[in-house]
Amino acid sequence: MGETELATMAIISSLEAISLCIASGLSGATAIIIGNSLGANKLETSEKYARYAMQTAITVGLLCAVILLALKNTILSIYTNVSSEVITLASLCFPVLAISSIVRNINITLIVGVLRAGGDAKFCMNMDVVCQWLWAVPMTAMAAMWLEFPLYYVFLMMTSEEIVKLYPTIKRVFGNKWVNNLTDSRIPKRT
């Protein structure tokens, strides 16, 4: 990995940050809606809101991915002071960025917006720690340093953490263990 890869990641990281801003906004709105519903002891309504939130996250993620792919050439044309190798490499990273946008929108919305709003912080922490430190960091290091994969495969390994989180997170949301009224200590928590 050299200057070309570093310049490419500077481009990709800024685009990824825009997608993360959208996901963060959606998760914040979801947390407010779910938290209000849980606080009002409307547990079944909260479960419905969680499913709507997942559908919305999928839609928003797909929309972000389509926009990124549709505007790829326009976005890359802004970068006039970089080499053609950087532009080519960045172009190859766009499909991974699109996949990442979809999966991160879903995960951030469900983990931050749904599960944390229901007080399931321990599950969220375990998912983040395990998927990042036991999966993403070793896989990225292996891909970059030992296998010397091209940047787009290394980028895929970096974002594979989100793919690994997806199934357990969706299962947890649909399992409804997170549905707890955190505002009233007299109401027993669901287990």
N, CA and C of each residue as an Amber inpcrd file, in Angstrom:
protein
   573
   0.8380000  -1.1740000   0.0000000   0.0000000   0.0000000   0.0000000
   0.8870000   1.2440000   0.0000000   0.5840000   2.1410000  -0.9330000
   1.4070000   3.3320000  -1.0750000   0.5870000   4.6010000  -1.1950000
   1.1550000   5.5770000  -1.8820000   0.5140000   6.8720000  -2.0340000
  -0.7990000   6.7820000  -2.8040000  -0.8300000   5.9460000  -3.8260000
  -2.0390000   5.8130000  -4.6430000  -3.2020000   5.3170000  -3.7920000
  -2.9470000   4.2980000  -2.9750000  -3.9940000   3.7390000  -2.1280000
  -4.4330000   4.7370000  -1.0600000  -3.4610000   5.4750000  -0.5170000
  -3.7860000   6.4790000   0.4950000  -4.6610000   7.5830000  -0.0960000
  -4.3190000   8.0570000  -1.2720000  -5.1230000   9.0920000  -1.9300000
  -6.5180000   8.5620000  -2.2600000  -6.5850000   7.3130000  -2.6750000
  -7.8820000   6.6990000  -2.9870000  -8.7480000   6.6220000  -1.7450000
  -8.1670000   6.1980000  -0.6310000  -8.9380000   6.0900000   0.6060000
  -9.3770000   7.4620000   1.1150000  -8.6210000   8.4960000   0.8210000
  -9.0480000   9.8490000   1.1920000 -10.3310000  10.2210000   0.4550000
 -10.4200000   9.8390000  -0.7960000 -11.6360000  10.0970000  -1.5850000
 -12.7930000   9.2510000  -1.0580000 -12.5530000   7.9630000  -0.9220000
 -13.6020000   7.0270000  -0.5040000 -14.0870000   7.3430000   0.9120000
 -13.1780000   7.6820000   1.8090000 -13.5510000   7.9690000   3.2040000
 -14.4920000   9.1620000   3.3100000 -14.2640000  10.1780000   2.4880000
 -15.1550000  11.3410000   2.5390000 -16.5560000  10.9820000   2.0450000
 -16.6420000  10.1290000   1.0560000 -17.9460000   9.6850000   0.5650000
 -18.6310000   8.7760000   1.5820000 -17.8470000   7.9440000   2.2270000
 -18.3760000   7.0650000   3.2590000 -18.9230000   7.8820000   4.4360000
 -18.2610000   8.9770000   4.7510000 -18.6970000   9.8440000   5.8510000
 -20.0690000  10.4560000   5.5610000 -20.3290000  10.7970000   4.3200000
 -21.6410000  11.3420000   3.9480000 -22.7200000  10.2930000   4.1790000
 -22.4620000   9.0780000   3.7540000 -23.4120000   7.9870000   3.9620000
 -23.6340000   7.7220000   5.4470000 -22.5570000   7.7950000   6.2350000
 -22.6760000   7.5830000   7.6830000 -23.4820000   8.6940000   8.3450000
 -23.3910000   9.9100000   7.8400000 -24.1980000  11.0110000   8.3760000
 -25.6830000  10.7380000   8.1840000 -26.0230000  10.2330000   7.0270000
 -27.4210000   9.9030000   6.7470000 -27.8900000   8.7890000   7.6760000
 -27.0680000   7.7580000   7.8310000 -27.4200000   6.6440000   8.7240000
 -27.5370000   7.1090000  10.1660000 -26.6600000   7.9970000  10.5830000
 -26.7140000   8.5120000  11.9560000 -27.9790000   9.3210000  12.2010000
 -28.3690000  10.1030000  11.2250000 -29.6150000  10.8600000  11.3420000
 -30.8220000   9.9500000  11.4390000 -30.8440000   8.9210000  10.6120000
 -31.9520000   7.9650000  10.6400000 -31.9850000   7.2190000  11.9680000
 -30.8230000   6.8260000  12.4700000 -30.7980000   6.0910000  13.7400000
 -31.2090000   6.9870000  14.9060000 -30.8220000   8.2540000  14.8670000
 -31.2340000   9.1810000  15.9190000 -32.7400000   9.3830000  15.9370000
 -33.3090000   9.5550000  14.7600000 -34.7640000   9.7030000  14.6650000
 -35.4700000   8.4310000  15.1350000 -34.9260000   7.2930000  14.7600000
 -35.4990000   6.0120000  15.1810000 -35.4410000   5.8680000  16.6950000
 -34.3110000   6.2250000  17.2920000 -34.1670000   6.1200000  18.7500000
 -35.1920000   6.9950000  19.4700000 -35.4480000   8.1770000  18.9500000
 -36.4350000   9.0690000  19.5630000 -37.8310000   8.4610000  19.4810000
 -38.1980000   7.9910000  18.3070000 -39.5430000   7.4240000  18.1120000
 -39.7290000   6.1740000  18.9680000 -38.7490000   5.2710000  18.9260000
 -38.8490000   4.0260000  19.6990000 -38.7960000   4.3310000  21.1990000
 -37.9070000   5.2240000  21.6100000 -37.8080000   5.5850000  23.0260000
 -39.0990000   6.1770000  23.5600000 -39.7330000   7.0470000  22.7820000
 -41.0190000   7.6160000  23.2030000 -42.0800000   6.5410000  23.3420000
 -42.1110000   5.6310000  22.4010000 -43.0920000   4.5500000  22.4390000
 -42.8500000   3.6180000  23.6250000 -41.5970000   3.2790000  23.8680000
 -41.2770000   2.4220000  25.0120000 -41.5860000   3.1270000  26.3220000
 -41.2580000   4.4130000  26.3950000 -41.5270000   5.1870000  27.6050000
 -43.0060000   5.3150000  27.9040000 -43.8230000   5.2880000  26.8740000
 -45.2790000   5.3290000  27.0430000 -45.8360000   3.9340000  27.2930000
 -44.9570000   2.9560000  27.4110000 -45.3070000   1.5550000  27.6590000
 -46.1270000   0.9460000  26.5150000 -45.8890000   1.4320000  25.3080000
 -46.5380000   0.8850000  24.1080000 -45.5560000  -0.0810000  23.4560000
 -45.3920000  -1.2450000  24.0730000 -44.3510000  -2.1820000  23.6550000
 -44.6100000  -2.7670000  22.2680000 -45.8550000  -3.1220000  21.9980000
 -46.1680000  -3.6880000  20.6740000 -45.9840000  -2.6430000  19.5730000
 -46.3240000  -1.4110000  19.8640000 -46.1180000  -0.3300000  18.9020000
 -44.6230000  -0.1550000  18.6350000 -43.8190000  -0.2760000  19.6820000
 -42.3660000  -0.1720000  19.5250000 -41.8330000  -1.2540000  18.6000000
 -42.3640000  -2.4530000  18.7360000 -41.9450000  -3.5480000  17.8530000
 -42.2900000  -3.2310000  16.3990000 -43.4650000  -2.6710000  16.1710000
 -43.8530000  -2.2800000  14.8110000 -42.9390000  -1.1800000  14.2810000
 -42.6410000  -0.1990000  15.1300000 -41.7470000   0.8740000  14.7220000
 -40.3680000   0.3350000  14.3470000 -39.9220000  -0.6710000  15.0650000
 -38.6090000  -1.2670000  14.7690000 -38.6100000  -1.8820000  13.3750000
 -39.6900000  -2.5310000  13.0130000 -39.7770000  -3.1350000  11.6820000
 -39.8630000  -2.0630000  10.5930000 -40.6080000  -0.9900000  10.8780000
 -40.6550000   0.1390000   9.9330000 -39.2710000   0.7680000   9.7830000
 -38.5760000   0.8760000  10.8980000 -37.2310000   1.4520000  10.8620000
 -36.3090000   0.6020000   9.9950000 -36.4240000  -0.7160000  10.0980000
 -35.5880000  -1.5810000   9.2760000 -35.9300000  -1.4150000   7.7910000
 -37.2090000  -1.3560000   7.4780000 -37.6140000  -1.1460000   6.0940000
 -37.1050000   0.1970000   5.5730000 -37.2050000   1.2150000   6.4130000
 -36.7200000   2.5410000   6.0240000 -35.2110000   2.5300000   5.8160000
 -34.4860000   1.8480000   6.7090000 -33.0230000   1.7700000   6.5890000
 -32.6130000   1.0520000   5.3080000 -33.3230000   0.0000000   4.9600000
 -33.0320000  -0.7150000   3.7140000 -33.2640000   0.2190000   2.5210000
 -34.3860000   0.9130000   2.5360000 -34.7210000   1.8290000   1.4410000
 -33.6950000   2.9590000   1.3350000 -33.3630000   3.5710000   2.4620000
 -32.3940000   4.6700000   2.4570000 -31.0210000   4.1640000   2.0260000
 -30.6110000   2.9900000   2.5150000 -29.3360000   2.4040000   2.1170000
 -29.2740000   2.1310000   0.6290000 -30.3430000   1.5520000   0.0880000
 -30.4020000   1.2950000  -1.3570000 -30.3610000   2.5940000  -2.1500000
 -31.0760000   3.5960000  -1.6720000 -31.0890000   4.8900000  -2.3360000
 -29.6940000   5.5180000  -2.3370000 -29.0080000   5.4690000  -1.1990000
 -27.6330000   5.9920000  -1.1160000 -26.7180000   5.2430000  -2.0880000
 -26.8610000   3.9190000  -2.1250000 -26.0190000   3.1100000  -3.0030000
 -26.2660000   3.4350000  -4.4700000 -27.5200000   3.5690000  -4.8430000
 -27.8600000   3.8870000  -6.2370000 -27.3300000   5.2660000  -6.6140000
 -27.4810000   6.2310000  -5.7140000 -26.9810000   7.5780000  -5.9880000
 -25.4630000   7.5690000  -6.1380000 -24.7780000   6.8740000  -5.2280000
 -23.3160000   6.7870000  -5.3260000 -22.8750000   6.1800000  -6.6560000
 -23.5090000   5.0870000  -7.0410000 -23.1220000   4.4220000  -8.2920000
 -23.4960000   5.2570000  -9.5130000 -24.6540000   5.9050000  -9.4560000
 -25.0910000   6.7210000 -10.5980000 -24.2150000   7.9620000 -10.7800000
 -23.7400000   8.5090000  -9.6780000 -22.9410000   9.7360000  -9.7380000
 -21.4390000   9.4780000  -9.6680000 -21.0350000   8.2320000  -9.7950000
 -19.6210000   7.8690000  -9.6600000 -18.7240000   8.7260000 -10.5510000
 -19.0240000   8.7920000 -11.8220000 -18.1740000   9.5520000 -12.7490000
 -18.1890000  11.0470000 -12.4460000 -19.3380000  11.5610000 -12.0800000
 -19.4470000  12.9760000 -11.7320000 -18.6290000  13.2900000 -10.4820000
 -18.7620000  12.4380000  -9.4820000 -18.0090000  12.6300000  -8.2330000
 -16.5100000  12.5680000  -8.5030000 -16.0790000  11.5640000  -9.2390000
 -14.6460000  11.4060000  -9.5030000 -14.0920000  12.5140000 -10.3960000
 -14.9430000  13.1210000 -11.2210000 -14.4670000  14.2080000 -12.0870000
 -14.0980000  15.4600000 -11.2870000 -14.5740000  15.5520000 -10.0480000
 -14.2290000  16.6870000  -9.1840000 -12.7500000  16.6550000  -8.8260000
 -12.1880000  15.4570000  -8.7320000 -10.7920000  15.2790000  -8.3030000
  -9.8600000  15.3950000  -9.5170000  -9.5090000  16.6250000  -9.8420000
  -8.6880000  16.8770000 -11.0270000  -7.1850000  16.8440000 -10.7420000
  -6.8160000  16.9560000  -9.4800000  -5.3920000  17.0280000  -9.1370000
  -4.8170000  15.6980000  -8.6610000  -5.4710000  14.6060000  -8.9950000
  -4.9380000  13.2920000  -8.6250000  -4.6490000  12.4940000  -9.8940000
  -3.8300000  11.4980000  -9.7610000  -3.4310000  10.7030000 -10.9300000
  -4.5730000   9.8350000 -11.4290000  -4.4320000   9.3690000 -12.6480000
  -5.4460000   8.4840000 -13.2340000  -5.5090000   7.1520000 -12.4880000
  -4.3810000   6.7300000 -11.8880000  -4.3790000   5.4830000 -11.1040000
  -5.2890000   5.6180000  -9.8850000  -5.2590000   6.7860000  -9.2550000
  -6.1160000   7.0230000  -8.0890000  -7.5840000   6.9920000  -8.5080000
  -7.8950000   7.6380000  -9.6000000  -9.2830000   7.6690000 -10.0940000
  -9.7490000   6.2620000 -10.4510000  -8.9100000   5.4860000 -11.1190000
  -9.2610000   4.1130000 -11.4920000  -9.4920000   3.2640000 -10.2410000
  -8.6020000   3.3860000  -9.2750000  -8.7240000   2.6120000  -8.0430000
  -9.9600000   3.0290000  -7.2470000 -10.2290000   4.3150000  -7.1980000
 -11.4290000   4.8040000  -6.5190000 -12.6820000   4.2790000  -7.2060000
 -12.6540000   4.2460000  -8.5210000 -13.7830000   3.7220000  -9.2870000
 -14.0460000   2.2560000  -8.9460000 -12.9800000   1.4970000  -8.7620000
 -13.1190000   0.0830000  -8.3990000 -13.6440000  -0.1050000  -6.9750000
 -13.4740000   0.8950000  -6.1290000 -13.9540000   0.8180000  -4.7480000
 -15.4330000   1.1940000  -4.6070000 -16.0130000   1.8160000  -5.6230000
 -17.3940000   2.2650000  -5.5250000 -18.4060000   1.1460000  -5.2920000
 -18.3070000  -0.0160000  -5.9330000 -19.2730000  -1.0780000  -5.6170000
 -19.2150000  -1.5150000  -4.1460000 -18.0200000  -1.5740000  -3.5830000
 -17.8790000  -1.9230000  -2.1660000 -18.4900000  -0.8230000  -1.3110000
 -18.2740000   0.4240000  -1.6890000 -18.8530000   1.5560000  -0.9780000
 -20.3820000   1.4900000  -1.0180000 -20.9340000   1.0970000  -2.1430000
 -22.3890000   0.9830000  -2.2750000 -22.9360000  -0.1210000  -1.3640000
 -22.2790000  -1.2650000  -1.3450000 -22.7000000  -2.3660000  -0.4650000
 -22.5970000  -1.9250000   0.9920000 -21.4990000  -1.2740000   1.3060000
 -21.2750000  -0.7770000   2.6660000 -22.3720000   0.2000000   3.0810000
 -22.7780000   1.0460000   2.1670000 -23.8200000   2.0310000   2.4600000
 -25.1330000   1.3560000   2.8400000 -25.4840000   0.3150000   2.1330000
 -26.7230000  -0.4060000   2.4190000 -26.6490000  -1.0710000   3.7940000
 -25.6000000  -1.8470000   3.9990000 -25.4900000  -2.6410000   5.2250000
 -25.2860000  -1.7490000   6.4470000 -24.4920000  -0.6980000   6.3160000
 -24.2800000   0.1980000   7.4640000 -25.5380000   0.9490000   7.8360000
 -26.3260000   1.3600000   6.8490000 -27.5940000   2.0240000   7.1560000
 -28.4780000   1.1140000   7.9900000 -28.5520000  -0.1430000   7.6070000
 -29.3840000  -1.0950000   8.3520000 -28.8200000  -1.2920000   9.7600000
 -27.5350000  -1.5930000   9.8580000 -26.9390000  -1.8780000  11.1640000
 -26.9940000  -0.6860000  12.1110000 -26.6320000   0.4750000  11.6280000
 -26.6280000   1.6540000  12.5040000 -28.0360000   1.9630000  12.9760000
 -29.0000000   1.8670000  12.0880000 -30.3920000   2.1320000  12.4750000
 -30.8760000   1.1220000  13.5070000 -30.5770000  -0.1460000  13.2870000
 -31.0620000  -1.1670000  14.2190000 -30.2900000  -1.1700000  15.5370000
 -28.9810000  -1.0330000  15.4650000 -28.1810000  -1.0870000  16.6980000
 -28.3610000   0.1820000  17.5270000 -28.1690000   1.3280000  16.9080000
 -28.2330000   2.5870000  17.6480000 -29.6810000   3.0350000  17.8470000
 -30.4830000   2.9220000  16.8140000 -31.8420000   3.4420000  16.8820000
 -32.8480000   2.5470000  17.5740000 -32.6790000   1.2410000  17.4730000
 -33.6670000   0.3190000  18.0430000 -33.1420000  -0.3250000  19.3270000
 -32.0560000  -1.0630000  19.2150000 -31.5880000  -1.8470000  20.3510000
 -31.1390000  -0.9730000  21.5230000 -30.3940000   0.0750000  21.2610000
 -29.9670000   0.9510000  22.3630000 -31.1440000   1.6910000  22.9740000
 -32.1210000   2.0580000  22.1540000 -33.3080000   2.7340000  22.6810000
 -34.0690000   1.8200000  23.6410000 -33.9810000   0.5200000  23.4080000
 -34.6330000  -0.4460000  24.2970000 -33.7530000  -0.8790000  25.4440000
 -32.5790000  -0.3150000  25.5710000 -31.7020000  -0.6320000  26.6820000
 -30.8400000  -1.8580000  26.4830000 -30.7260000  -2.3170000  25.2600000
 -29.9470000  -3.5270000  24.9780000 -28.4880000  -3.1570000  24.6520000
 -27.9050000  -2.3220000  25.4830000 -26.5580000  -1.8010000  25.2290000
 -25.4870000  -2.8880000  25.2820000 -25.6850000  -3.8940000  26.1220000
 -24.6850000  -4.9660000  26.2450000 -24.5520000  -5.7430000  24.9340000
 -25.6600000  -6.0680000  24.3020000 -25.6220000  -6.7520000  23.0140000
 -24.9210000  -5.8760000  21.9780000 -25.2740000  -4.5900000  21.9740000
 -24.6800000  -3.6560000  21.0110000 -23.1680000  -3.5770000  21.1980000
 -22.7270000  -3.4700000  22.4400000 -21.3020000  -3.3990000  22.7200000
 -20.6090000  -4.6930000  22.2800000 -21.2020000  -5.8290000  22.6060000
 -20.6050000  -7.1140000  22.2230000 -20.5000000  -7.2420000  20.7050000
 -21.5270000  -6.8120000  19.9910000 -21.4900000  -6.8780000  18.5220000
 -20.3590000  -6.0020000  17.9820000 -20.2500000  -4.8020000  18.5070000
 -19.2120000  -3.8820000  18.0270000 -17.8140000  -4.4130000  18.3290000
 -17.5960000  -4.8670000  19.5420000 -16.2650000  -5.3420000  19.9410000
 -15.8820000  -6.6090000  19.1870000 -16.7640000  -7.5820000  19.1900000
 -16.4540000  -8.8650000  18.5470000 -16.2610000  -8.6950000  17.0450000
 -17.1980000  -8.0110000  16.4040000 -17.1080000  -7.8750000  14.9420000
 -15.9260000  -7.0160000  14.5060000 -15.5990000  -6.0140000  15.2910000
 -14.4690000  -5.1660000  14.9010000 -13.1340000  -5.8240000  15.2250000
 -12.9450000  -6.2490000  16.4690000 -11.6290000  -6.7020000  16.9090000
 -11.3440000  -8.1660000  16.6150000 -12.3790000  -8.9840000  16.5200000
 -12.1410000 -10.3990000  16.2310000 -12.3700000 -10.7480000  14.7630000
 -12.9900000  -9.8260000  14.0300000 -13.2290000 -10.0930000  12.6130000
 -12.5610000  -9.0520000  11.7080000 -13.0280000  -7.8100000  11.7500000
 -12.6100000  -6.8060000  10.7620000 -11.1150000  -6.4800000  10.8350000
 -10.6020000  -6.2370000  12.0170000  -9.1800000  -5.8750000  12.1260000
  -8.2800000  -7.0190000  11.6490000  -8.4820000  -8.2570000  12.1230000
  -7.6200000  -9.3390000  11.6140000  -7.7810000  -9.5990000  10.1090000
  -9.0220000  -9.5430000   9.6140000  -9.2430000  -9.8020000   8.1820000
  -8.6140000  -8.7100000   7.3230000  -8.7320000  -7.4570000   7.7630000
  -8.1360000  -6.3500000   7.0150000  -6.6140000  -6.4480000   7.0340000
  -6.0560000  -6.7450000   8.1920000  -4.5960000  -6.8880000   8.2990000
  -4.1030000  -8.0320000   7.4200000  -4.8230000  -9.1450000   7.4510000
  -4.4320000 -10.3000000   6.6390000  -4.4900000  -9.9510000   5.1460000
  -5.5810000  -9.2990000   4.7360000  -5.7470000  -8.9460000   3.3280000
  -4.6890000  -7.9490000   2.8640000  -4.3670000  -6.9760000   3.7120000
  -3.4270000  -5.9190000   3.3080000  -1.9720000  -6.3400000   3.4360000
  -1.6220000  -6.9420000   4.5620000  -0.1990000  -7.1730000   4.8380000
   0.3080000  -8.5460000   4.3970000  -0.4700000  -9.5740000   4.6260000
   0.0240000 -10.9090000   4.2970000  -0.3390000 -11.3500000   2.8910000
  -1.6000000 -11.1360000   2.5300000  -2.0370000 -11.5710000   1.2040000
  -1.7820000 -10.5120000   0.1280000  -1.5300000  -9.2720000   0.5420000
  -1.2760000  -8.1550000  -0.3550000  -2.3290000  -8.0200000  -1.4560000
  -3.5870000  -8.0910000  -1.0210000  -4.7190000  -7.9210000  -1.9390000
  -4.7650000  -6.4880000  -2.4530000  -5.4180000  -6.2750000  -3.5960000
  -5.6400000  -4.9070000  -4.0720000  -6.5330000  -4.1400000  -3.0880000
  -6.4930000  -2.8210000  -3.1680000  -7.1830000  -1.9690000  -2.2080000
  -8.6740000  -2.2760000  -2.1060000  -9.3520000  -2.5190000  -3.2220000
 -10.7990000  -2.7370000  -3.1530000 -11.1420000  -3.9900000  -2.3570000
 -10.2830000  -5.0110000  -2.3580000 -10.5130000  -6.1900000  -1.5160000
 -10.2070000  -5.8840000  -0.0520000  -9.1880000  -5.0930000   0.1880000
  -8.8790000  -4.6750000   1.5640000 -10.0300000  -3.8290000   2.1100000
 -10.5620000  -2.9440000   1.2900000 -11.7090000  -2.1260000   1.6830000
 -12.9200000  -3.0190000   1.9750000 -13.1060000  -4.0500000   1.1820000
 -14.1920000  -5.0050000   1.4380000 -13.9940000  -5.6920000   2.7840000
 -12.7770000  -6.0680000   3.1070000 -12.5000000  -6.6860000   4.4090000
 -12.7650000  -5.7030000   5.5520000 -12.4440000  -4.4260000   5.3260000
 -12.7190000  -3.4080000   6.3430000 -14.2060000  -3.3010000   6.6250000
 -15.0080000  -3.3530000   5.5880000 -16.4510000  -3.1830000   5.7540000
 -17.1780000  -4.5010000   5.9990000 -16.4560000  -5.6160000   5.9130000
 -17.1040000  -6.9130000   6.1400000 -17.6410000  -7.0510000   7.5530000
 -17.1270000  -6.2590000   8.4610000 -17.6370000  -6.2300000   9.8390000
 -19.1480000  -6.0040000   9.8390000 -19.6020000  -5.0940000   8.9900000
 -21.0260000  -4.7720000   8.9310000 -21.8440000  -5.9420000   8.3940000
 -21.2750000  -6.6780000   7.4620000 -21.9650000  -7.8510000   6.9130000
 -22.0780000  -8.9340000   7.9860000 -21.0110000  -9.1030000   8.7700000
 -21.0080000 -10.0930000   9.8480000 -22.0300000  -9.7220000  10.9280000
 -22.2100000  -8.4360000  11.2050000 -23.1600000  -7.9710000  12.2230000
 -24.6190000  -8.1210000  11.8010000 -24.8650000  -8.1340000  10.5150000
 -26.2280000  -7.9930000  10.0000000 -27.1930000  -9.0560000  10.5260000
 -26.8720000 -10.3300000  10.3510000 -27.8020000 -11.3860000  10.7610000
 -28.0890000 -11.3830000  12.2610000 -27.0480000 -11.3610000  13.1240000
 -27.3630000 -11.3590000  14.5600000 -28.1750000 -10.1350000  14.9950000
 -27.9200000  -9.0000000  14.3630000 -28.6490000  -7.7850000  14.7240000
 -30.1150000  -7.8950000  14.3310000 -30.3810000  -8.3460000  13.1110000
 -31.7700000  -8.5050000  12.6750000 -32.4760000  -9.5420000  13.5400000
 -31.7810000 -10.6280000  13.8390000 -32.3650000 -11.6670000  14.6980000
 -32.7070000 -11.1010000  16.0720000 -31.8400000 -10.2710000  16.6200000
 -32.0740000  -9.6790000  17.9380000 -33.2700000  -8.7370000  17.9060000
 -33.3800000  -7.9430000  16.8580000 -34.5080000  -7.0160000  16.7460000
 -35.8190000  -7.7820000  16.6430000 -35.8530000  -8.8160000  15.8370000
 -37.0760000  -9.5870000  15.6810000 -37.3460000 -10.4840000  16.8860000
 -36.3370000 -10.7600000  17.7020000 -36.5140000 -11.5510000  18.9100000
 -37.1560000 -10.7700000  20.0450000 -37.1870000  -9.4690000  19.9320000
 -37.8560000  -8.5690000  20.8750000 -37.3050000  -8.6010000  22.3030000
 -36.0860000  -9.0880000  22.4990000 -35.4860000  -9.0250000  23.8380000
 -35.1570000  -7.5920000  24.2340000 -35.0670000  -6.7260000  23.2790000
 -34.7200000  -5.3270000  23.5100000 -35.9110000  -4.4940000  23.9670000
 -37.1280000  -5.0260000  23.8740000 -38.3440000  -4.2560000  24.1480000
 -38.5300000  -4.1170000  25.6600000 -38.0690000  -2.9990000  26.2040000
 -38.1470000  -2.7280000  27.6380000 -38.5160000  -1.2730000  27.8670000
 -39.3850000  -1.0410000  28.8330000 -39.6870000   0.3210000  29.2570000
 -38.6330000   0.7050000  30.2820000 -37.7510000   1.6090000  29.9210000
 -36.6470000   1.9970000  30.7860000 -37.0070000   3.1510000  31.7180000
 -38.2070000   3.6830000  31.5900000 -38.5590000   4.8810000  32.3600000
 -39.3150000   4.5830000  33.6390000 -39.8470000   3.3870000  33.8010000
 -40.6370000   3.0620000  34.9760000 -40.1000000   1.7890000  35.6150000
 -39.5570000   1.9330000  36.7980000 -38.9660000   0.7660000  37.4650000
 -40.0090000  -0.2080000  37.9930000 -41.2800000   0.2150000  38.0360000
 -42.3380000  -0.6780000  38.5220000 -42.7830000  -1.6680000  37.4710000
 -42.5060000  -1.3650000  36.2020000 -42.9090000  -2.2450000  35.1200000
 -41.8230000  -3.2840000  34.9100000 -42.1450000  -4.5730000  35.0160000
 -41.0950000  -5.6040000  34.8370000 -40.5780000  -5.6230000  33.4050000
 -39.2750000  -5.8690000  33.2700000 -38.6570000  -5.9360000  31.9560000
 -38.9500000  -7.2780000  31.3090000 -39.0820000  -7.2550000  29.9910000
 -39.2180000  -8.4970000  29.2290000 -37.8890000  -9.2050000  29.1920000
 -37.9140000 -10.5120000  29.2830000 -36.6760000 -11.2850000  29.1390000
 -36.7870000 -12.2970000  28.0490000
